[in-house]
Amino acid sequence: MQRPSIWLMFTIVLASLLFLREPRLQRYDETYLRWLLRNSRPMTARIPLTIVDMTAEPNKSQPLPSPLEFSLFVQAAMEFKPTVVAFEPILQWPASSGEQEQILVDQAMRIPKMLAAAELTATPDADAPAVEITGFTNVTGRRGDLPVFSGIGRQPDEDIRLLSTLGFINLPNDVADEIHVPMLFQYRGDVIPAFALQAALLWMRITPAEVKIDIGNFISLPNGRQIPIRSDGTALINPNAARRARHLQLAELLLAAQQHEKKTPGTANFEDMRDDVVIVRAAPDSTAWAATIATIQSNAFVRRVSWWFDCAFIVALVLLSTIVRRFSRIDIMLMAIAITAAYCMLALGLVSRWSIWLPGALPLSAIWLVAVFCLFAPRSKSDPDLPTVAPSPPSL
């Protein structure tokens, strides 16, 4: 019988501890997590979010749709009386669009709560006056990792700005990607909300004074919800969360509003839009903010399983290594493939149903470390891969 390999046990434990203590190795889990999220399908009901996609005319010098097109959107959307309308593109046009922009302003006055996108900057114009932004008052934790800004770089034109609340859409390359989206920024010493968090606060009718923030841990809302955040103010979201929202093109919304006004029977029923956040996008491939709003609404933030899981997995693998060499090498390789497939299927199921993230780099690497060790380890006389030699018959 094969004796347990002490060297294999030590190798598993030392390699696992190295992974747990080395941040650069832990980053490999980010690649595995992105794979999980790309292939998962969140199992939740429709969320109160309506996404309207608008695109500028092709070959047009101005990449933003015209103020008149946004006016038509507002007129159609207000037929269903939504509470919050959020504009993801920055509503800023040349001075020649003044008349059309005034039509938009007249329509926008009907919106109960309007969120308009803007961009912060770390190098503001020295002659520009400082803009006061309402920040959070109950903030604890270290602020050093939050993105720091001292001015507003781009913002809507003044008439629109007076009717709306500003939401900041900065996505710094060093802190944001498709799964890590900013929730907080630091502006002139104050902590302020990013676009998605501001939209959620308007939708929930929560003021910044009611929010408690522990940087690196949670954003606590008065309704009992908690948004987990990292030290840089980002939250881990599922980019597929917005799939549970209602998606419309501008033409579809205009048709629905016309049919609703005429009370045409058998038409699409959008009456529940009054409880939605309606977000307007000018670039359909821009998914970060809509997915973040959807994640907040459904409380489907991706959470890593406890570190106790890693410890339990290491112990289980060490115990398994004491008996694994009793099997043939072909059987060991087949078992490694089967365990890998089963683990990935389990991870996909957990992240889809409960937004729980199982680590990938440590468990899968440890499984294949054992398999490779057994594949190349020296054979012994009792190795199951060796052919069985029948004893020769006694000579007469």
N, C-alpha and C positions, 0 to 999 in steps of 0.2 A: 504493500500500500504506500502511496506517496505521502511523505511527511509534509506538514504545512511549512511553507517557506517564510522564515523570519524576515529575510531580506525583502520579500514582496510586501509584507505587512508594514515594515519601516518605510519603504518607498511610497506606499499609498498615503500613510500618515504625513510624512514630510512634504510630499508634493501638494497635498490638500492644504496643509498649514501655510505653505508658501503662497498658494493661490489666495487664501483668505486674507493674508497680510499684505499682498502686493497689489496696489491700486491699478497698475498698468495691466496686470493680468486680468483683473476684474472687468476691464473695459471690453474684453472679448464677449462678456455676457450681453453687452449692448447690441452686438451684431445678432446674437441669438434672439434677443427680445424683439428686435425689429422684424426678424423672420416670423416669430410667433404672431405679432400684431398684424403683419401683412396678410397672413393666412387665416386669421381668426374672424369670426362673425359674431359681433356682440348680440347676445340673446336677451334683448329688452324690447319693451313695447315702444310705440312711436313716442318720441320726445316732443315737447312743446317748442319746436324750432322750425321755422320756415326759411329756406334758403332760396333767394331769387338771383339768378345769374343774368347779368347784363353785359354785353360786349359792344365795344365801339365798332363802327363801320370799318371794313377792311380798307387799307391804303389811306387811312385818315391820319393826318398829322397829329391830331389830338388823341392820345390813347384812351382818354376817359370819355364815356358817352356824354352827350350834350346835356345841359341843364333841362331842356325840354323833355328828353327821354326820362330823366329822373322825376320830372313833374308828373308825367303820365304814370310812372310807377307809384308815386305817392297817392295820386288820385285813385288808382285802382286798389291799392292796399287799404286805404282808409274806408273803402266800401265794406270791409270786414272788421274794422275798428280794432286793430292790434294796439296793445299797450306800449310796446317798445319796438322802435324801428332803428336798426343799426346800419350805418353806411360804412362799409369796409374801405372803399377807395376814398382818398382825400378829395373833398369837393372844392376844387380850385380850378378856375377857368380863366382864359384871357379876358381883358377888359371889354373886348368886342362882344362878349356873351352877356352883357349886362341886362338886356331886356329879358332874355330867356331865364337868366338867373333870378330875376325878380318874380317871374311866374313860379319858379321852384320855391322861393321864399314864401310866397302867398299860400302855396299848397302845404309847405312844411309847418306852418303855423297850426295846422289841424292835428299834428302828431302829439299825443300826450307826453311821451318820453322819447326824445330823439338822441341817438348817440352818433357822433361824427368823428371819423378817424383823423388823427394828427400824428406827427412825428416829433420826437424829442431830439435834441442835439447836444453834444458835449462842447461844441465850439459856436456859441451863438454870436450874432452880430453885436458888436460892442455898443452900437447906437440904438439897438432895439430895446424897448422897455421890458423889464422883467414881468412875467406873467405869473400871477398867483394861481396855484392849483391846490384844491382841497386834498389834503393827505390824511393818512390814518394817524390817530392820536394814541392808540393803545398798541405799541410795538415793542417787543422784547427780542433779544438775540443780537448776534453780531451782524452788522450791516455791510461789512467790508467787501463782500462778494457780490452785492447787488450792483447792476449796471448804473453808473452815475451820469446824470445829465444836468445841464445848467440852463437850458433854454429850449424854446420850441423852434424847430427847423421849418417844418411845413404844417400848415393848418388850413381849415376851410376859410372861405371869405367871411368878412366880418358879419354880414347879415345872417348867414347860416350859423356862425359861431354863437351869436347871441341867443339863438333858439335852441341850442343843443348843449349836451354834455360832451366834453372831449374824451376820446378813448385813444390811447397811444399804441401804435402798431409796430414799434421797433422790434426787430428780430435780430439781435446781434449774433454774428457768426460764432462767437466763442461760447455762447451759452444756450443757443437755441438750435433745434433741428426739428425733424418731423414728429418726434415724440416728447421732446422737452421744450415747452412753450412758456415764455415769461408770464408771471402773474403780477409781479411787483417791479417797480423801478424806484430809484432814488433821485429825487429832483430837489436841488438846493437844500439838502439836508432832510427833506421829508420823504416818507415812503408813500408812493402813490400807486393806484391800480393800473394794470395794463388793460387793453381793449376788452378782452374776453371777461375778465373779472368785473370791469365796470358795467358791461352789459348784464351780467348776472345780478349785480347789486341793484340795478334799475328794475330788472324783472322781478326780483324778490322784494322790492321796496325797502331796501336796507341802506342806511347811510353809513359813510366811513366811520363815524363816531361809534357805531354799534359793533364794529368788527375788531376782533382781537387777533394779533399776529405774533407768532413765535417763529422768527426766521430760522429756517433749517428744520422746522417741524410741521406746524399747521397754521392755516388761516381758519380761525373759528368764527362762524356766523351765528347770529342770535337765534336762528331757527334750529340749531343743533347740528348743522352740517359742518364738516371739517374738510378742508382742502389740503392734502399733504404737499409740502413744498421743500425744495432743497435750499442749501445756504445761498445759492445765487438767485433765489426767487422764482425758479421754474418749477412747473408741475409735470409729472409724468402722465401723458394722456394716450388714449388709443386713437390713432388717426382715422380709424373706421367708425368712430362713434357717430359721426354726422350722417352715416347711411340711414339711421333711423329717423332722420328729419324729413320734412316734406321738401322736395326739390321742384322748383318751377323755373321756367323761362319767363321772361317779361311778357312775351306774347300770350302764354298760357294764363298768366295772372290777369292781363287785360281782358281776355275772353271770359274768364270766370267772373270778373267784376261786372262786365256788361250783362252776362246772363243772370247774375244775382240781382242786379238793378231791375231787370225786366221780369224777375221771378220766373224764369223759364224752368218748367218741370224737367226732372231727370238730369240736371246738370251737376257738376262736382260741388260737393258741400264743403265749404271752407269756413263754416261758422266758428269752428274751434280756433281759428286763427287769432281771435281776440285774446286768447291766453298765451299766444306764442311770442317769442322773440323773432322778429322778421329781420333777417340780415341780408343786405344787398352786396353782391360781389361783382366786380368788373372783370376779374380774372378767374374763370372757373377752376383753374388748377391751383388756386390759393385755398388751401384747406385748413391751415393751422388754427385760425381763429374760430371758424365754425365748429371744428372738431373739439376745440377747448370748451366752447359754450355748451355743446352737447354733452361733454364729459361732466361738466359742473351740474347741469340739469339732471342727468341720470345718476349722478354720484358714482360714476364708473371709473374712478381713478385707478390706474394700474398699481397694484401693491405687491412688493416682493414678499414671498413667503418668509417666515421667521428664520433666523440663522440657526435655530435648533434643527431645522430640516437638514442643513448642511452637515451638522455634527452627527445626526442620526444616520445619514447616508454614509458617512465615512466609516462609522462603527459597523454598519451592516455590510459594507464592502470588505472590510478587514475580516469579518467573520466568514464571509463567502470565500475569501481567498484561501482559507484553511482547507476547503474541500474541492475547490474548482479544478485542481490538477488531477483529480481522480478521473476526469472525463478526457476523452480524446480531443486532439487539437481541432479537428473539424467540428466537433460538438461545441467546443468553447467559442469558436468563431460564430457559429450559428446562434448560440445563446447571446453573444454580444450584439449581433445585429437585431435579434428579436427584442432584447431589453432596450436598445436604443430607440427602435420604432415605437415600442409601447410607452416609453418615457415621453417621447415627443407628442404622441397622441394624447397622453394624459395632460401634458402642459398646454396643448391647444384647447382641450376641453375646459380646463380651469380658467384660462385667460378669457375664453369666450363667454363662459357662464357667470363667473364671479370676479373677473378682472384680477385674478391672483397669478402672479408670475413665478414660475419655477425656474431656478437658475439652470443654465445649460452647460457652461464651460467646465465647471468643476465635476458634476456627476458624469457627463459624457466622456470627458477626458480620463477620469478615473476608471470607468468601465473598460475603455480601450487600452489603458495602461496595463490592467490585469490581463486582458486578452493577448496583448503583444508580449508581455512577460512570459506567459504560458506558451506562446508560440515559439519563442526562441530560447527558452530555458533548456539546459542540458537534460537529456533523457536519462532515466534510470531503468533498471532491469524490469521494474513493474509498470513501466509506461504503457498505458492502454493503446498507444499507437503502434507499439512493436508487435510484430506477428507472433502468434503463439506457436511455439515449437513443441510438437508432440514428442514425448520420450521414445527413444529407440527400443524396440522389443529386445528382450533378453536373448542372448545367443544360446543356442542348444549345444 
